[in-house]
Amino acid sequence: MEKKIIKTDLLVIGGGAAGSYAAVTARREDPELNVTVIEKAHIERSGCLAAGINAINAYLNPGETPESYLHYVKNDSYGLVRDDLVYSIGRGLNKVTREVEDWGLKILKDEDGNYLKRSSRSIKIEGENFKEILADEVERSGVRVLNKTAALNYIKKDGRVCGVFALNLREDKFYVIKAKAVICATGGAAGIYEPNNSGRAKHKMWYPPFNTGAGYAMGIRAGAEMTTFEMRFVALRVKDVIAPTGSFAFAGGRQVNQQGEEYLKKYSRITTAMRLYATVRENKEGRGPCYLDLGHLEADKKEKLAESLLGMCPGVVLKWEDNQQEFSELKVEIEGTEPYIVGGHCQSGYWIGLDRSTTLPGLFAAGDVAGGAPKKYVTGAFVEGEIAAKSAVREIKELPQNFLDINISELITNEYQRVKTVLDNPEGAAASRLEEKLQQIMENYAGGRSQYYELEASKLKQARSKLKELKAESRNLKADSLRDFLAVQELLERIDVAEVLIEHLLYREETRWPAYQSRLDFPQRKKEWRKFVNSRRSPVTGKIEIIEREYKSLEEYSSFADRSQEDFYLEYNL
């Protein structure tokens, strides 16, 4: 395995929505800047956008404002979000949407040339090739992209993140990438709980199975402060094919139980979490399965629905055709997915500043890996990528020219030897066996799908104990190739994320978000718990410390660093 040292001004880890936009922004800010993106898959079809999407779900149609967007996100999240982060995203949503349209994204329009509304905060697109459009713009910008390159650990010297260790699976190389600043945009974490489908279909899940929490885990190991892992995300999806229910709902689908009752009418406050919770409750109390009923819709609406799904989730349409299902009788069964840890739909991730800096100097975060700002979706990830890139470029300009000449030979030796030890171990356990064990622990003791997502302290403490045993087992793993080693690495990432998740779930003694975080032993929402549960793991001892951070309204964030919020927005063109 060859060692290769690379030097770059700015390193972006992850070539998804946030990472791609950040890289393009950085080159626009400084055309002389050396920008490198590393991507575990291939940038043309990687991450959450790999299969395409059929709508932009964070866009402010006429009548909506950044303030109304903040109000919506905060209400849907039961009053607890980082107001400053959500508001800053709201200020940039429409601008980044227009920009990606200029890059080639097809946005559907009416006869007057106005964007076609899907709702007050979303518009319709033809986005099957969305990821290819982003990749083309990254290439046009002169960014160096290293595909098939998986990040392992941050390079941290004198308390500052100054690069990353990585493996190039195609070239069989161990990369040492030194950087003046790093943007983490690796997405969230899937595969921690047992998936909906088993066997050869276990990859058929809502979130990319290749997003294993790498960015979270690297930050956890390096001592970064993390936030709100306990707000797990569980998607309400079409059974088996895990197709999005939003397309059906916006088409006019009615959410009904086995008796045909529209059960959401039982609840006074309908949020994203409540739609899931209500469905889970119907199943638990014997009134399931539950469905989205489209039988009452006109034929042309059903045809348009099927057409839109082909650009995002063709599997469900193909299933209808295979079953020769008549559109006049169309009714699809719905269920919750396994829990995920994400910062785009929910708000798990790095604790960041308005400039998207983390608590580790030299490191910024954007997209799903950045905490505090739920419901940012694709365009919100773009806004965060833009802010992170502008902040990183400003910081890079302040560093001495010889910054990358730092001596990290001991760090290189240690990380290289860590990889070699696993590759040279013929007697160790296979990662796949321990991965199944991890998922069983989390499923049964930490509120998995089979447990109706319900949590209680006694079971969570058992999960904590069993994870400790699993972590001890994980110190003796084997890999016959770099691809096998990647499976080992992904397992270790998931274990690190799971350990932090358990501590967060235990600490919050209330039920803030139904189904996402339902505590049987603390079933009520409490005013005194309107605060953030954060954590930091010691890089020396491995002990996880829980930190409480107070909630602040937007007005309380009167300034950022040495300038007002308004000055910040002007400076960042938001």
C-alpha positions in Angstrom: 0.0 0.0 0.0 1.7 3.2 -1.3 1.8 6.3 0.8 1.1 9.6 -1.0 1.2 13.1 0.5 -1.0 15.8 -1.1 -1.1 19.4 -0.2 -4.1 21.7 -0.9 -5.4 25.0 0.4 -8.9 23.8 1.0 -10.0 20.2 1.5 -13.7 19.3 1.1 -14.6 15.9 2.5 -17.6 14.6 0.6 -18.8 15.5 -2.9 -22.5 15.6 -2.2 -24.8 18.6 -2.3 -23.1 20.7 0.4 -19.5 19.6 -0.6 -20.0 20.3 -4.3 -21.5 23.7 -3.7 -18.8 24.6 -1.2 -16.0 23.6 -3.7 -17.5 25.7 -6.5 -18.0 28.7 -4.1 -14.4 28.5 -2.9 -13.0 28.7 -6.4 -15.3 31.6 -7.2 -14.1 33.4 -4.1 -10.5 32.9 -5.1 -9.7 31.5 -8.5 -6.1 30.9 -7.5 -7.1 28.7 -4.5 -6.1 25.0 -4.7 -9.4 23.2 -3.8 -9.6 19.4 -3.4 -12.7 17.2 -3.0 -12.5 13.6 -1.8 -15.4 11.4 -2.5 -15.9 7.8 -1.2 -18.0 6.9 -4.3 -18.0 8.9 -7.5 -19.1 12.5 -7.5 -21.4 12.1 -10.5 -23.7 9.7 -8.6 -23.0 9.9 -4.9 -24.8 10.8 -1.7 -28.5 11.6 -1.2 -28.9 13.0 -4.6 -27.5 10.0 -6.5 -30.9 8.8 -7.7 -32.3 12.3 -8.3 -35.2 14.2 -6.8 -38.4 15.6 -8.2 -38.8 18.7 -6.0 -36.9 21.5 -4.2 -38.3 21.3 -0.7 -36.8 24.4 0.7 -37.7 27.4 -1.5 -39.6 30.5 -0.5 -42.5 31.0 -2.9 -44.2 34.4 -3.0 -45.6 35.3 0.4 -42.9 33.4 2.3 -40.0 35.1 4.0 -36.9 33.9 5.9 -38.8 34.8 9.1 -41.8 32.6 8.1 -39.4 29.8 7.1 -37.8 30.0 10.6 -41.3 29.9 12.2 -42.2 26.8 10.1 -39.0 24.9 10.9 -39.2 25.8 14.6 -42.9 24.8 14.9 -42.2 21.5 13.2 -39.3 20.9 15.6 -41.4 21.6 18.7 -39.7 24.9 19.5 -36.1 23.8 19.6 -33.7 24.8 16.7 -30.7 27.1 16.3 -32.7 30.2 15.2 -29.6 31.9 13.8 -28.6 29.0 11.6 -32.1 28.3 10.2 -32.7 32.0 9.5 -29.4 32.3 7.7 -30.4 29.4 5.5 -33.8 31.0 4.8 -32.0 34.1 3.5 -30.1 32.1 0.9 -32.5 29.5 -0.4 -33.8 31.3 -3.4 -30.4 32.6 -4.5 -28.8 29.1 -4.6 -31.9 27.7 -6.4 -31.6 30.3 -9.2 -27.9 29.5 -9.4 -28.3 25.7 -9.9 -31.0 26.5 -12.5 -28.3 28.5 -14.4 -26.0 25.4 -14.1 -28.6 23.3 -15.9 -31.3 22.1 -13.4 -34.7 22.0 -15.0 -37.3 23.7 -12.8 -40.9 23.3 -14.0 -42.7 26.6 -14.8 -46.2 27.8 -15.6 -47.2 29.5 -18.8 -46.1 32.9 -17.3 -42.6 31.6 -16.5 -43.2 31.3 -12.7 -41.8 28.3 -10.9 -44.5 25.6 -10.4 -45.4 25.4 -6.7 -45.6 22.1 -4.9 -46.4 23.8 -1.6 -45.7 27.2 -0.1 -42.0 26.2 0.5 -41.3 23.8 -2.4 -41.3 23.8 -6.2 -41.3 21.1 -8.8 -38.3 20.1 -10.8 -37.0 17.4 -13.1 -34.0 16.4 -11.1 -33.0 12.8 -12.1 -29.6 14.2 -13.3 -29.2 16.7 -10.4 -26.0 15.2 -9.2 -24.4 15.1 -12.6 -25.2 18.8 -13.0 -23.4 19.6 -9.7 -20.4 17.4 -10.7 -20.1 19.2 -14.1 -20.0 22.5 -12.3 -17.3 21.3 -9.9 -15.2 20.2 -12.9 -15.7 23.5 -14.7 -14.6 25.3 -11.6 -11.2 23.7 -11.7 -11.6 21.7 -8.5 -9.5 18.6 -8.1 -11.7 15.5 -7.3 -10.4 12.3 -5.8 -13.1 9.7 -6.4 -13.2 6.3 -4.6 -11.3 8.0 -1.7 -12.6 7.4 1.8 -11.7 9.6 4.7 -10.3 7.8 7.8 -9.4 10.4 10.4 -8.6 14.1 10.7 -5.0 15.2 10.8 -4.9 17.2 14.0 -1.8 19.1 15.0 -1.5 21.4 18.1 -5.3 21.4 18.4 -6.0 22.4 14.8 -7.4 20.2 12.0 -5.0 20.5 9.1 -6.1 17.7 6.8 -7.2 14.1 6.7 -5.9 10.6 6.2 -7.7 8.7 3.5 -7.6 5.5 1.4 -8.0 5.4 -2.4 -9.6 2.1 -3.0 -9.0 2.1 -6.8 -5.3 2.9 -6.7 -4.5 1.0 -3.4 -3.0 4.2 -1.9 -2.9 5.6 1.6 -3.3 9.4 1.2 -2.0 12.0 3.6 -3.9 15.2 2.6 -2.6 18.3 4.2 -4.9 21.4 4.1 -5.0 24.9 5.4 -8.8 24.5 6.1 -11.2 21.5 5.9 -14.9 21.4 5.2 -16.7 18.3 6.4 -19.7 17.5 4.2 -19.9 13.7 4.5 -23.6 13.4 5.2 -25.4 11.6 8.1 -25.4 8.0 9.3 -27.4 5.0 8.2 -27.0 1.3 9.1 -27.0 1.8 12.9 -30.4 0.1 13.3 -31.8 -3.0 11.5 -33.0 -2.0 8.1 -36.7 -2.3 6.9 -35.8 -5.0 4.4 -33.5 -8.0 5.0 -31.2 -10.2 3.0 -30.3 -9.0 -0.5 -32.7 -6.1 -0.2 -31.2 -4.6 3.0 -29.7 -1.8 1.0 -33.3 -0.7 0.0 -33.6 2.1 2.6 -34.5 5.7 2.7 -31.0 7.1 3.4 -27.9 6.1 1.4 -26.5 2.9 3.0 -23.0 4.2 2.1 -23.4 7.2 4.5 -22.1 5.6 7.6 -21.4 8.6 9.8 -17.8 9.1 8.8 -17.8 12.8 9.4 -19.5 12.5 12.7 -17.1 9.8 13.8 -14.0 11.7 12.8 -15.3 14.7 14.8 -16.2 12.6 17.8 -12.7 11.0 17.9 -11.0 14.4 17.5 -13.0 15.9 20.4 -15.5 18.1 18.5 -18.7 19.2 20.2 -21.8 17.5 18.8 -25.5 18.4 19.2 -28.9 16.9 19.3 -28.1 13.3 18.3 -31.2 12.3 20.2 -33.4 13.8 17.5 -33.3 10.7 15.3 -35.0 10.9 12.0 -37.5 8.2 10.9 -38.9 8.6 7.5 -42.6 7.7 6.7 -42.3 5.8 3.5 -44.0 3.5 1.1 -43.6 -0.1 2.3 -40.9 -2.3 0.7 -39.8 0.1 -2.0 -39.2 3.0 0.6 -40.6 5.5 -1.8 -41.3 9.1 -0.5 -44.7 9.7 0.8 -44.5 13.5 0.2 -45.2 13.1 -3.5 -48.4 11.2 -2.7 -49.5 13.6 0.0 -49.0 16.7 -2.2 -51.0 14.9 -5.0 -53.9 14.6 -2.6 -53.4 11.2 -1.0 -55.3 10.6 2.2 -53.6 8.9 5.1 -56.0 6.1 6.3 -55.9 3.0 8.5 -57.2 -0.5 7.7 -60.8 0.7 8.4 -60.5 3.6 6.0 -60.4 6.2 8.8 -58.3 9.3 8.2 -56.5 9.0 11.5 -54.6 12.3 11.4 -57.9 14.0 12.2 -57.5 12.8 15.8 -54.6 15.2 16.3 -54.7 18.9 16.7 -51.1 19.6 15.8 -49.8 17.9 12.6 -46.0 17.9 12.2 -43.7 15.7 10.3 -43.0 13.7 13.4 -46.7 13.5 14.3 -47.6 11.9 10.9 -45.1 9.2 11.7 -46.1 8.8 15.3 -49.8 8.6 14.4 -49.1 5.8 11.9 -47.0 3.9 14.4 -49.7 4.2 17.0 -52.4 2.9 14.6 -50.2 -0.2 14.0 -49.4 -0.7 17.6 -53.1 -0.5 18.6 -54.3 -2.9 15.9 -55.8 -0.6 13.4 -53.0 -1.0 10.8 -51.7 -1.4 8.3 -51.9 2.2 7.2 -52.1 3.5 3.6 -52.0 6.6 1.4 -55.3 6.3 -0.5 -55.3 7.8 -4.0 -58.4 6.1 -5.3 -60.4 9.4 -5.3 -58.0 11.3 -7.5 -58.5 12.1 -11.2 -56.7 9.9 -13.7 -54.5 12.7 -15.0 -53.2 13.5 -11.4 -52.3 9.9 -10.9 -50.4 9.8 -14.2 -48.5 13.0 -13.3 -47.7 11.4 -9.9 -46.2 8.3 -11.6 -44.3 10.5 -14.0 -42.7 12.5 -11.2 -41.8 9.4 -9.2 -39.8 8.1 -12.2 -37.3 10.9 -11.7 -36.8 10.1 -8.0 -38.0 6.6 -7.1 -38.8 4.5 -10.2 -39.1 1.3 -8.2 -42.6 2.1 -6.9 -43.9 2.7 -10.4 -42.2 -0.4 -11.7 -43.9 -2.4 -8.9 -47.3 -1.1 -9.9 -46.7 -2.1 -13.4 -45.4 -5.5 -12.4 -48.5 -6.1 -10.2 -50.7 -4.7 -13.0 -52.3 -2.5 -10.4 -55.1 -0.3 -11.7 -54.6 3.4 -10.9 -58.3 3.7 -10.1 -57.7 1.5 -7.0 -54.4 2.9 -6.1 -53.7 2.6 -2.4 -50.1 2.2 -1.1 -49.1 0.9 2.3 -46.9 3.1 4.4 -44.5 2.5 7.4 -41.6 4.1 9.2 -38.0 3.4 8.3 -35.3 2.5 10.7 -33.9 5.5 12.6 -31.2 7.6 11.0 -28.8 10.3 12.4 -29.0 13.3 10.1 -28.7 17.1 10.2 -30.8 17.9 7.1 -34.2 16.5 8.0 -33.5 16.6 11.8 -30.6 18.4 13.5 -28.0 16.0 14.6 -24.4 17.0 13.9 -21.5 19.3 14.7 -22.2 22.3 17.0 -21.3 25.2 14.7 -21.1 28.9 14.5 -23.0 31.2 12.1 -20.0 31.0 9.9 -20.3 27.1 10.0 -17.1 26.7 12.0 -17.0 23.8 14.3 -15.4 23.8 17.8 -12.2 22.4 16.3 -10.0 25.2 14.7 -9.5 24.7 11.0 -12.7 22.6 10.5 -16.0 23.7 9.1 -19.2 21.7 8.5 -22.1 21.9 6.1 -25.1 19.9 5.1 -26.3 16.8 6.8 -23.3 16.7 9.1 -24.0 20.1 10.5 -26.3 20.3 13.5 -28.9 22.7 14.7 -30.8 23.4 11.5 -33.4 20.8 10.5 -35.5 20.8 7.3 -32.6 22.4 5.3 -32.9 19.7 2.5 -30.8 20.2 -0.7 -30.9 23.9 -1.1 -30.2 24.5 2.6 -27.1 22.3 2.2 -26.1 24.5 -0.7 -26.4 27.6 1.5 -24.4 26.0 4.3 -21.8 24.9 1.7 -21.5 28.5 0.5 -21.2 30.0 3.9 -18.6 27.4 5.0 -16.5 27.9 1.9 -16.5 31.7 2.2 -15.5 31.4 5.9 -12.7 28.9 5.1 -11.3 31.1 2.3 -11.2 34.1 4.7 -9.4 32.0 7.3 -6.9 30.5 4.7 -5.8 34.1 3.7 -4.8 34.7 7.3 -2.5 31.7 7.5 1.3 31.9 6.8 2.5 30.7 3.4 4.5 27.8 4.9 1.6 26.5 7.0 1.5 23.1 5.2 5.2 22.5 6.1 4.1 21.2 9.5 5.8 18.0 10.7 3.2 15.2 11.1 5.5 12.2 10.6 4.5 10.5 13.8 0.8 10.9 13.1 1.3 9.4 9.6 3.1 6.4 11.1 0.4 5.8 13.6 -2.5 5.9 11.2 -0.7 3.9 8.5 0.1 1.2 11.1 -3.6 1.2 12.3 -4.6 0.3 8.7 -1.8 -2.3 8.3 -2.6 -4.0 11.5 -6.1 -4.9 10.3 -4.9 -5.9 6.9 -2.2 -8.1 8.4 -4.6 -9.9 10.9 -5.6 -13.3 9.5 -7.4 -14.4 12.6 -9.8 -11.5 13.3 -13.5 -11.3 13.0 -15.3 -10.1 9.8 -16.9 -6.7 10.0 -20.2 -8.0 8.7 -20.8 -10.1 11.7 -20.3 -7.3 14.1 -22.4 -5.0 12.0 -25.4 -7.3 12.4 -24.7 -7.4 16.2 -24.6 -3.6 16.4 -27.9 -3.3 14.5 -29.5 -6.0 16.8 -28.4 -4.1 19.9 -29.8 -0.8 18.7 -33.0 -2.3 17.4 -33.9 -4.1 20.6 -32.5 -1.8 23.3 -32.5 1.7 21.7 -35.9 2.1 20.2 -35.8 0.4 16.8 -38.7 -0.1 14.4 -39.8 -3.4 16.0 -40.0 -1.5 19.4 -42.3 1.2 17.9 -39.3 3.5 18.3 -40.0 3.7 22.1 -37.2 4.4 24.6 -36.6 3.8 28.3 -33.6 4.2 30.6 -33.3 0.6 31.6 -33.0 -0.6 28.0 -30.8 2.3 26.9 -28.4 1.3 29.7 -28.3 -2.2 28.4 -27.5 -0.9 25.0 -24.7 1.1 26.5 -23.2 -2.0 28.2 -23.6 -4.1 25.1 -22.0 -1.5 22.9 -19.0 -1.4 25.2 -18.6 -5.2 24.7 -19.0 -4.8 21.0 -16.3 -2.1 20.9 -13.9 -4.5 22.6 -14.7 -7.1 20.0 -14.1 -4.6 17.2 -10.4 -4.3 18.2 -9.8 -7.6 16.6 -11.1 -7.3 13.1 -9.6 -8.6 9.8 -9.6 -7.3 6.2 -8.2 -9.2 3.2 -8.2 -6.0 1.0 -8.7 -2.3 1.2 -12.4 -2.8 0.3 -12.7 -5.1 3.3 -10.9 -2.5 5.4 -13.5 0.1 4.3 -16.2 -2.2 5.8 -14.2 -2.3 9.0 -13.8 1.4 9.0 -17.6 1.9 8.4 -18.4 -0.4 11.3 -16.1 1.6 13.6 -17.8 4.8 12.5 -21.3 3.4 13.2 -20.2 2.2 16.7 -18.8 5.6 17.5 -22.0 7.3 16.4 -24.1 4.8 18.3 -22.3 5.3 21.5 -22.8 9.1 21.4 -26.5 8.6 20.4 -27.1 6.4 23.5 -25.7 9.1 25.8 -27.9 11.7 24.2 -31.1 9.5 24.3 -30.4 8.8 28.0 -29.8 12.4 29.0 -32.9 14.1 27.6 -35.6 13.2 30.2 -38.7 14.2 28.3 -40.4 13.4 25.0 -39.6 16.4 22.7 -40.2 14.8 19.3 -42.9 12.1 19.0 -41.5 8.8 17.5 -38.1 10.3 16.8 -37.4 10.4 20.6 -40.3 8.9 22.5 -39.4 8.2 26.2 -41.9 5.8 27.9 -40.4 6.8 31.2 -40.7 10.6 30.4 -43.7 10.8 28.1 -44.3 14.6 28.5 -42.7 17.5 26.8 -41.2 19.8 29.4 -40.5 23.6 29.2 -37.3 23.2 31.2 -35.9 20.9 28.5 -36.1 23.5 25.7 -32.4 23.4 25.5 -29.7 21.6 23.5 -28.1 18.4 24.6 -24.5 18.5 23.3 -21.6 16.1 23.8 -17.8 15.9 23.5 -15.7 12.8 23.7 -12.3 13.1 25.2 -9.6 12.1 22.6 -7.5 10.9 25.5 -9.8 9.0 27.8 -12.7 8.3 25.4 -15.2 9.5 28.0 -18.3 11.2 26.6 -19.2 14.4 28.4 -22.7 15.8 28.1 -22.9 19.6 27.8 -26.2 21.6 28.0 -26.5 24.7 25.7 -29.3 27.1 26.1 -31.9 27.9 23.4 -31.8 31.4 22.1 -34.3 33.2 20.0 -33.2 35.0 16.8 -33.3 38.3 18.6 -30.9 37.1 21.2 -28.3 36.3 18.5 -27.7 40.1 18.2 -24.2 39.8 16.9 -21.7 37.3 15.5 -18.1 37.7 16.5 -17.2 41.4 16.1 -20.0 42.3 13.7 -23.8 42.4 13.7 -25.9 39.7 12.1 -26.9 42.1 9.3 -23.2 42.9 8.6 -22.6 39.2 8.4 -25.4 38.7 6.0 -24.2 41.5 3.8 -20.6 40.3 3.8 -21.8 36.8 2.8 -24.3 38.0 0.3 -27.3 36.4 2.0 
